[in-house]
Amino acid sequence: MNHILILPKPKKLELRKGKVDLSQGVSVRLKDERGPRRPMMLLTRGLREMGLRVTVEEGFPITLSVEKEVNNRYGEEGYILDIAKEEARIIGGSEIGVLHGVRTFTLLVRTHGVEMPCMRIEDFPDLSLRGVHIDLKCQMRRSKYLLELLSLLSEYKANAVLLEYEDKFPYRRHSIISAPDALTREEVRLFLEEADAHYIEVIPLLQSLGHVEYILRHEVYAKLREAGSIYQFCPSNKDSIKLFSELAEEIFELHENIKYFHVGGDETHLLGACDICAERVCRIGKGGLYAEHMMNIRDVIKNMGARPMIWGDMLITHPDALRKLSKDFIIVDWDYWSTGELVDRVLIYTVGAFDSSNIDKVPEDLRRVYEPYWKSSVPGKFRGFPYTKFFKDQGFSVVVASSTRSYGDTYIAPNYTRHLPNIMGFSREAKRQSAIGHIVTSWAIRRCPPETTWIGLMCGIAYSWNVHTDEEYFKRAYALCLHGLDNGRLIDLMMALGAKMPTLESRPRYNPARGLWERDICLKEELEQLFRSPEVKHHMNTVQRMRRAAHELLETLSSSRPRWNRRAIEVWRLEAMTMRHKCEFLLTMYKAWRIFRGELSASRASIKSLIEELSRLRKELWMLRSEATRILGPVLTERALLEELWMRYDEEASLLNETIDRLARLLTSKD
């Protein structure tokens, strides 16, 4: 393996004798007048931002061109980058192919310097759609940050963003839905213009059945609730379709030339709950009810000029719905638990998880459909990512969806020991099944800071481009390309911070009165449950291990000097400090709890020592809160920042004050 590290990893890279020196300036030119001008301007701007002198006539020559031969061999997105002693040539199969070559060349200059070896790269993507999910339902990011994110994603050849507005779109006709920190119409326009400038397709997501708490919490829409629940529209109420259509129309008004429109449709657990829907289910089944509603939604989107996307989980639960669903739906097959070609269990949404010990409990009608897709040649194992092939076999186009932030993650960092194999494995399965592409989802209700999700986002983009990327190569290239650090071990330490930890898992609950996602249990109650658990010793050992992991990451970060994206490193430092603090908080609170219960001796010396430790933690907590405000303030809106601070620090502060006061009273009683 050569020493060149870039993301995504090129398909072919051949090092040649000799070097080129760009320090005296470069000359960027087109092979002919009709050549790719936008990539030329981006290359010129990128090199100048790195301090290079760029002219048209003087300096080391870089020539850009589009050639049919490259298109024939590697497709429109393919490119050849040929760096020789005399000149560098960037040849694309189309303008976008030239752009990819420009991105690779710019990244080489940034990461390897103005003196670089001669080389030839021939490259093209494995998947045509390489996207990430931006979820705005909570942890709302500022407009400036979203624009910066688009620029970052484009540098690594992402070409799609699945944008889930929820209540952050500036609706006019239904303005009551829009949150106080929703984007303005001008901010939406700026985002779309920036995406277009970076050749990124923006795919809006508007839920059409479930996950509509943010709409149905308002009494004006109460008649649309399924069986009185704010979670789901009633699919038998025609006004549900009317409202969806009106909301979609406003999105289309700002999103010109939409190619795809995601209509949601996942986790609709209340199918058939109301009397009218129950009667329909008796006639056509839950699958039929779901399919009829989605076909009405499909007509709305098609009439507005886009192709609909839909989550695949309910179609797995009710495969009979596929017979009534139009083939112009693109099914987005989300699977966050498969981690490779072989797995220990399979899932059917709303039905359950099954392994070799209980696979016979799968309902017979579903088992007949899916057993051919689950079955492997290895006893006790099942095929991972089984439903992509199933959907393809039914004649549907498929986009796969992994996750960098989902169920089970703490609010410190994602659990990358689960997420990275999932992302890598699903990219490979998408390639095997000729899927359109791959979207890495990132669910904001899991609360870990956006920068901590970058490893997963970049992994999805990199593996969607080249599914044969080696994991160690990815880690080293990520550290170098994202931060200018030649330390793949750093990524391992970051990954360790996302392990499962008591009291830190983000378990959200929607508060309809406030229109916000909150913790579903107060910290005091959660500690009580933890300390009373028969597994408390095991949990405290986990806490000790995580404290060591946080300390090791902090030591490594303290000696690291990132050259760019420094704020992301600051975020990881904040998270490591917060994790170490939370571990010490839990260990100390456990001592206090045992003293209050009479399980530990309560001498004056031990109580005073405990008060001192809790007071130190309280002081440290306010320091962390101040750091979080400084680091996250430029990223999150004021409303979102206050929610984060409450969850991370303020609730703990109240509990620390209460515990210190209680210990002080206990100490006084011993006088």
MARGU-693534 format. One record per residue (C-alpha): x, y, z; residue in one letter. Coordinates in steps of 0.05 Angstrom, whole numbers, padded with zeros to 5 digits, always signed. Layout:
N
XYZA;...
//
This chain:
671
+00000+00000+00000M;+00028+00069-00018N;+00033+00125+00033H;-00020+00169+00000I;-00082+00176+00044L;-00144+00210+00017I;-00219+00202+00025L;-00254+00171-00009P;-00200+00120-00027K;-00188+00121-00102P;-00200+00057-00142K;-00132+00060-00175K;-00071+00100-00152L;-00003+00090-00184E;+00057+00128-00156L;+00109+00147-00208R;+00181+00172-00205K;+00192+00245-00192G;+00158+00302-00155K;+00124+00367-00171V;+00133+00432-00134D;+00073+00479-00131L;+00104+00530-00085S;+00120+00579-00141Q;+00048+00580-00164G;+00003+00543-00212V;-00032+00558-00277S;-00103+00532-00282V;-00131+00526-00352R;-00183+00492-00394L;-00164+00446-00452K;-00216+00482-00496D;-00263+00541-00489E;-00324+00497-00476R;-00290+00463-00418G;-00315+00456-00346P;-00313+00527-00319R;-00346+00515-00251R;-00295+00462-00230P;-00239+00509-00255M;-00266+00565-00211M;-00272+00518-00151L;-00201+00493-00161L;-00174+00564-00167T;-00210+00586-00104R;-00189+00524-00065G;-00115+00531-00082L;-00116+00606-00066R;-00148+00592+00001E;-00087+00548+00016M;-00041+00606-00001G;-00019+00585-00071L;-00011+00636-00127R;-00058+00618-00183V;-00056+00649-00253T;-00078+00630-00323V;-00010+00631-00356E;+00048+00625-00305E;+00065+00569-00258G;+00058+00494-00257F;+00004+00479-00309P;-00061+00443-00289I;-00107+00428-00348T;-00181+00409-00340L;-00222+00374-00393S;-00283+00330-00406V;-00269+00270-00450E;-00316+00218-00478K;-00266+00161-00467E;-00268+00172-00391V;-00344+00173-00393N;-00345+00107-00432N;-00298+00073-00382R;-00319+00103-00315Y;-00385+00139-00326G;-00403+00212-00317E;-00374+00216-00246E;-00309+00182-00265G;-00244+00220-00272Y;-00169+00212-00285I;-00119+00254-00246L;-00050+00250-00279D;+00005+00288-00243I;+00069+00288-00284A;+00132+00330-00279K;+00110+00374-00336E;+00037+00384-00318E;-00024+00357-00282A;-00086+00337-00321R;-00156+00328-00292I;-00200+00292-00341I;-00273+00277-00325G;-00328+00238-00358G;-00370+00300-00349S;-00366+00366-00311E;-00383+00330-00246I;-00327+00280-00260G;-00278+00338-00269V;-00304+00366-00203L;-00288+00300-00167H;-00217+00303-00196G;-00211+00375-00172V;-00233+00354-00102R;-00181+00299-00101T;-00125+00345-00125F;-00144+00399-00074T;-00145+00348-00018L;-00077+00321-00039L;-00047+00391-00035V;-00078+00405+00032R;-00058+00339+00065T;+00009+00324+00031H;+00036+00393+00016G;+00058+00432-00045V;+00112+00381-00060E;+00078+00317-00081M;+00099+00255-00118P;+00079+00244-00190C;+00020+00197-00194M;-00039+00174-00235R;-00108+00164-00205I;-00166+00131-00242E;-00229+00135-00201D;-00305+00128-00201F;-00360+00115-00150P;-00392+00048-00133D;-00459+00080-00115L;-00490+00137-00153S;-00526+00169-00093L;-00481+00183-00032R;-00521+00220+00019G;-00528+00240+00092V;-00589+00256+00134H;-00597+00324+00167I;-00651+00319+00220D;-00677+00385+00247L;-00730+00359+00296K;-00687+00379+00354C;-00616+00403+00368Q;-00630+00456+00315M;-00568+00481+00280R;-00556+00552+00259R;-00561+00569+00186S;-00487+00586+00180K;-00468+00518+00208Y;-00513+00482+00158L;-00479+00520+00101L;-00411+00500+00126E;-00433+00428+00131L;-00452+00427+00058L;-00383+00451+00039S;-00350+00397+00082L;-00393+00342+00054L;-00380+00362-00018S;-00304+00359-00007E;-00311+00284+00003Y;-00357+00273-00057K;-00424+00269-00022A;-00479+00287-00072N;-00544+00283-00032A;-00575+00309+00032V;-00639+00281+00061L;-00667+00342+00097L;-00719+00328+00150E;-00748+00396+00168Y;-00802+00374+00217E;-00824+00439+00250D;-00764+00479+00225K;-00793+00497+00157F;-00821+00568+00151P;-00893+00550+00133Y;-00939+00607+00116R;-01008+00577+00108R;-00997+00533+00169H;-00950+00579+00207S;-00971+00551+00274I;-00931+00488+00258I;-00864+00526+00251S;-00821+00528+00314A;-00793+00594+00342P;-00724+00575+00315D;-00748+00551+00247A;-00707+00571+00187L;-00729+00634+00151T;-00748+00630+00077R;-00684+00667+00060E;-00643+00616+00100E;-00676+00559+00062V;-00660+00593-00004R;-00588+00604+00017L;-00582+00530+00037F;-00610+00507-00029L;-00565+00554-00069E;-00504+00530-00030E;-00524+00457-00043A;-00531+00471-00117D;-00463+00505-00118A;-00433+00441-00089H;-00472+00394-00135Y;-00512+00366-00077I;-00583+00342-00087E;-00629+00363-00030V;-00684+00312-00016I;-00738+00341+00030P;-00772+00294+00079L;-00843+00307+00102L;-00877+00254+00144Q;-00944+00232+00113S;-00972+00185+00167L;-00933+00174+00232G;-00883+00217+00271H;-00927+00278+00264V;-00930+00300+00338E;-00904+00368+00318Y;-00966+00378+00275I;-01022+00343+00313L;-01003+00373+00381R;-01040+00435+00357H;-01115+00431+00372E;-01132+00460+00304V;-01111+00393+00274Y;-01143+00349+00328A;-01194+00319+00280K;-01136+00288+00240L;-01110+00247+00300R;-01114+00172+00294E;-01155+00147+00353A;-01139+00212+00390G;-01063+00204+00385S;-01019+00261+00364I;-00969+00211+00337Y;-01005+00191+00273Q;-01052+00219+00220F;-01117+00181+00209C;-01108+00152+00138P;-01184+00148+00130S;-01193+00223+00139N;-01186+00258+00071K;-01164+00321+00107D;-01100+00285+00126S;-01082+00282+00052I;-01104+00354+00042K;-01059+00379+00098L;-01000+00339+00073F;-01011+00366+00003S;-01013+00438+00028E;-00949+00429+00069L;-00914+00395+00011A;-00935+00450-00036E;-00900+00502+00007E;-00836+00460+00007I;-00839+00452-00069F;-00847+00528-00075E;-00778+00539-00045L;-00745+00475-00071H;-00746+00485-00146E;-00733+00425-00192N;-00741+00372-00137I;-00720+00304-00163K;-00738+00262-00102Y;-00786+00275-00044F;-00786+00230+00018H;-00855+00219+00047V;-00832+00182+00111G;-00882+00128+00128G;-00841+00092+00181D;-00863+00062+00247E;-00938+00073+00236T;-00958+00030+00295H;-01030+00055+00300L;-01056+00027+00234L;-01129+00008+00245G;-01134+00040+00313A;-01196+00084+00302C;-01264+00054+00287D;-01265+00075+00213I;-01195+00048+00200C;-01211-00015+00239A;-01269-00029+00193E;-01225-00019+00132R;-01172-00065+00161V;-01225-00120+00167C;-01236-00114+00092R;-01167-00100+00063I;-01118-00113+00120G;-01067-00065+00151K;-01023-00072+00090G;-01081-00051+00045G;-01097+00008+00090L;-01024+00030+00089Y;-01017+00021+00013A;-01080+00059-00004E;-01059+00118+00038H;-00989+00118+00009M;-01015+00115-00062M;-01056+00178-00047N;-00992+00210-00021I;-00955+00186-00083R;-01005+00221-00128D;-00994+00287-00091V;-00918+00283-00100I;-00920+00259-00173K;-00968+00315-00191N;-00918+00364-00162M;-00863+00335-00206G;-00820+00291-00161A;-00809+00217-00149R;-00830+00193-00080P;-00784+00158-00030M;-00812+00117+00028I;-00782+00082+00089W;-00784+00007+00082G;-00800-00019+00152D;-00876-00021+00147M;-00871-00054+00079L;-00831-00109+00113I;-00883-00116+00167T;-00939-00117+00115H;-00908-00145+00050P;-00978-00151+00019D;-00977-00075+00013A;-00923-00080-00040L;-00973-00110-00089R;-01014-00046-00086K;-00955+00002-00086L;-00932+00036-00150S;-00863+00017-00174K;-00842+00090-00180D;-00834+00091-00104F;-00761+00087-00083I;-00758+00045-00020I;-00707+00068+00032V;-00688+00004+00068D;-00663+00024+00137W;-00625-00027+00178D;-00584-00003+00238Y;-00567-00071+00269W;-00538-00115+00214S;-00462-00109+00216T;-00439-00155+00161G;-00458-00211+00113E;-00475-00257+00171L;-00513-00237+00234V;-00541-00272+00296D;-00613-00247+00289R;-00664-00218+00243V;-00717-00165+00256L;-00787-00154+00231I;-00812-00085+00251Y;-00868-00087+00303T;-00864-00163+00304V;-00799-00176+00340G;-00726-00198+00338A;-00711-00271+00324F;-00650-00315+00329D;-00638-00389+00318S;-00672-00406+00384S;-00739-00374+00367N;-00741-00367+00292I;-00799-00416+00290D;-00840-00363+00327K;-00842-00318+00265V;-00913-00316+00239P;-00919-00369+00184E;-00941-00320+00129D;-00881-00276+00141L;-00833-00334+00148R;-00853-00360+00080R;-00837-00293+00049V;-00771-00278+00083Y;-00738-00344+00099E;-00704-00347+00030P;-00673-00279+00044Y;-00652-00294+00116W;-00624-00363+00104K;-00548-00374+00104S;-00504-00434+00097S;-00475-00424+00167V;-00514-00458+00223P;-00543-00408+00273G;-00529-00349+00228K;-00573-00306+00182F;-00557-00262+00122R;-00546-00190+00142G;-00585-00135+00107F;-00636-00185+00079P;-00690-00138+00056Y;-00652-00099+00003T;-00652-00159-00042K;-00724-00174-00024F;-00747-00104-00046F;-00705-00109-00110K;-00736-00176-00126D;-00805-00144-00121Q;-00785-00095-00175G;-00771-00033-00133F;-00712+00015-00135S;-00677+00017-00068V;-00634+00064-00029V;-00603+00035+00034V;-00599+00073+00100A;-00550+00059+00156S;-00540+00104+00216S;-00486+00144+00252T;-00533+00165+00309R;-00593+00124+00330S;-00627+00083+00385Y;-00582+00064+00443G;-00531+00120+00434D;-00511+00164+00492T;-00513+00240+00487Y;-00436+00239+00492I;-00419+00204+00426A;-00447+00152+00378P;-00433+00078+00390N;-00386+00068+00332Y;-00369-00004+00349T;-00440-00017+00323R;-00448+00039+00273H;-00384+00032+00232L;-00392-00042+00214P;-00465-00026+00198N;-00446+00031+00151I;-00390-00008+00118M;-00431-00072+00111G;-00492-00037+00082F;-00449-00001+00031S;-00424-00068+00006R;-00494-00098+00005E;-00519-00037-00034A;-00465-00049-00086K;-00481-00124-00090R;-00555-00110-00100Q;-00545-00052-00149S;-00581-00003-00103A;-00586+00069-00124I;-00546+00092-00065G;-00535+00099+00009H;-00559+00150+00060I;-00528+00153+00129V;-00582+00174+00178T;-00568+00216+00240S;-00626+00223+00289W;-00621+00288+00328A;-00662+00263+00387I;-00601+00221+00407R;-00569+00287+00425R;-00494+00274+00416C;-00462+00337+00385P;-00464+00340+00309P;-00388+00338+00302E;-00385+00271+00338T;-00427+00242+00281T;-00377+00261+00227W;-00338+00196+00231I;-00401+00158+00211G;-00422+00208+00158L;-00354+00206+00125M;-00351+00131+00131C;-00417+00126+00093G;-00393+00174+00038I;-00325+00140+00032A;-00353+00069+00029Y;-00408+00089-00019S;-00353+00113-00065W;-00307+00053-00054N;-00338-00006-00018V;-00270-00042-00015H;-00239+00010+00031T;-00200-00021+00088D;-00224+00000+00158E;-00154+00019+00182E;-00143+00059+00119Y;-00208+00096+00132F;-00189+00113+00204K;-00120+00139+00185R;-00147+00177+00124A;-00203+00207+00166Y;-00154+00234+00218A;-00109+00262+00164L;-00161+00291+00116C;-00210+00319+00168L;-00159+00344+00218H;-00089+00341+00189G;-00069+00289+00242L;-00028+00227+00225D;-00058+00185+00280N;-00109+00131+00264G;-00108+00111+00338R;-00144+00176+00353L;-00206+00150+00318I;-00205+00087+00360D;-00204+00129+00423L;-00261+00172+00398M;-00300+00109+00382M;-00288+00082+00452A;-00323+00143+00481L;-00389+00121+00451G;-00396+00056+00490A;-00460+00043+00529K;-00460+00081+00595M;-00510+00083+00652P;-00555+00146+00655T;-00525+00175+00591L;-00569+00141+00539E;-00613+00192+00505S;-00684+00166+00516R;-00729+00220+00487P;-00801+00236+00501R;-00841+00288+00464Y;-00872+00344+00506N;-00932+00369+00465P;-00943+00429+00509A;-00873+00456+00495R;-00863+00425+00427G;-00796+00396+00449L;-00762+00329+00457W;-00742+00317+00530E;-00713+00261+00572R;-00766+00209+00589D;-00741+00202+00661I;-00712+00251+00711C;-00639+00241+00731L;-00656+00230+00805K;-00704+00173+00788E;-00654+00143+00738E;-00599+00142+00791L;-00646+00109+00841E;-00662+00054+00790Q;-00588+00045+00774L;-00565+00040+00847F;-00620-00009+00865R;-00605-00053+00805S;-00577-00123+00819P;-00526-00107+00765E;-00501-00044+00800V;-00431-00072+00810K;-00425-00089+00737H;-00450-00019+00719H;-00399+00014+00765M;-00344-00027+00732N;-00368+00001+00666T;-00365+00071+00695V;-00293+00059+00717Q;-00274+00034+00648R;-00307+00093+00613M;-00270+00141+00660R;-00204+00111+00637R;-00226+00115+00564A;-00244+00188+00572A;-00178+00203+00606H;-00138+00168+00551E;-00174+00207+00497L;-00161+00273+00534L;-00087+00257+00539E;-00083+00242+00465T;-00122+00305+00446L;-00078+00348+00490S;-00018+00329+00448S;-00054+00335+00381S;-00048+00397+00338R;-00103+00395+00287P;-00091+00437+00225R;-00164+00446+00206W;-00234+00431+00232N;-00208+00450+00301R;-00277+00461+00329R;-00293+00387+00318A;-00232+00369+00360I;-00255+00418+00413E;-00323+00383+00413V;-00289+00315+00425W;-00247+00346+00481R;-00311+00373+00512L;-00345+00305+00507E;-00285+00269+00537A;-00284+00318+00596M;-00359+00311+00604T;-00354+00235+00603M;-00299+00235+00655R;-00340+00282+00698H;-00403+00240+00691K;-00365+00178+00712C;-00338+00212+00774E;-00407+00240+00789F;-00438+00170+00786L;-00384+00138+00829L;-00390+00194+00881T;-00465+00195+00882M;-00465+00119+00892Y;-00424+00129+00955K;-00473+00182+00980A;-00532+00137+00964W;-00501+00080+01004R;-00487+00126+01063I;-00560+00150+01063F;-00582+00077+01064R;-00534+00059+01119G;-00493+00012+01075E;-00429+00052+01086L;-00401+00082+01150S;-00420+00155+01159A;-00363+00182+01200S;-00353+00257+01202R;-00289+00249+01162A;-00322+00208+01107S;-00381+00256+01102I;-00335+00317+01098K;-00294+00283+01045S;-00356+00267+01004L;-00381+00339+01010I;-00314+00364+00986E;-00315+00317+00926E;-00386+00336+00907L;-00369+00409+00914S;-00310+00399+00867R;-00356+00364+00817L;-00405+00422+00822R;-00350+00472+00807K;-00326+00429+00749E;-00397+00423+00723L;-00404+00499+00715W;-00337+00500+00679M;-00362+00447+00631L;-00427+00486+00621R;-00387+00548+00604S;-00344+00508+00554E;-00406+00477+00523A;-00437+00546+00514T;-00373+00571+00480R;-00365+00511+00434I;-00437+00493+00418L;-00463+00564+00417G;-00441+00578+00346P;-00472+00512+00323V;-00540+00510+00357L;-00596+00561+00360T;-00606+00594+00428E;-00669+00552+00441R;-00633+00487+00424A;-00571+00506+00465L;-00613+00517+00528L;-00644+00448+00520E;-00576+00416+00513E;-00548+00452+00574L;-00607+00430+00616W;-00600+00357+00596M;-00525+00355+00604R;-00511+00400+00663Y;-00568+00438+00696D;-00608+00377+00720E;-00545+00348+00750E;-00529+00415+00784A;-00597+00413+00820S;-00584+00342+00844L;-00513+00360+00868L;-00540+00418+00908N;-00594+00374+00939E;-00544+00319+00957T;-00493+00367+00987I;-00548+00399+01030D;-00571+00331+01053R;-00500+00310+01072L;-00490+00376+01108A;-00552+00363+01150R;-00526+00293+01165L;-00459+00322+01186L;-00494+00372+01232T;-00534+00317+01265S;-00468+00285+01287K;-00447+00347+01327D;
//
